[in-house]
Amino acid sequence: MERHTHPDHTHPDIAGLVGTRVLVVEDDFVLLLELEWILSEAGAKIVGLCQTTEQAHAHLRRDDIDIAVLDFQLRGETSLSVAQELARRGMPFIFYTGQAETDLITAEWPRCKIISKPAQPEELIAALTSLVSQALADESTPFR
């Protein structure tokens, strides 16, 4: 996984999310803005703020993405098709969801990190930093 980082940062443990290109899929506008702020403050580059799967798939077609944060339950749909496309491409992602029942997620992606809403910013950043570190350590590791 190629990552754009600040020249002073060469290791993911030091760099955190600096320069990491993140796709965010969240239907709640306030949470979407909060995630944008949290990730931007951690140095991530937001390449897409999406409220629907259609918007997310459009970004997947045109943008370079390193990782994604997916709300599971969107208005009238789920983000499963986005997660499936990310997995097909070998792109790491986490689910950030208020969904109490996560059996569908864990059945499809048993190794995928699920963070329950609301979470502290540090928890989100730690989970994403770990995901980036894992991807950089072994790009052949499937995230599914």
Buried (B, 14 or more C-beta within 10 A) or exposed (E): BEBEBEEEBEEBEEBBBBBBBBBBBBBBEEBBEBBBEBBEEBBBBBBBBBBBBEBBBEBBEEEEBBBBBBBBBBEEEBBBEBBEBBBEEBBBBBBBBEBEEBEEBEEEBEEBBBBEEEBEBEEBBBBBBBBBBBBBEEEEEEBB
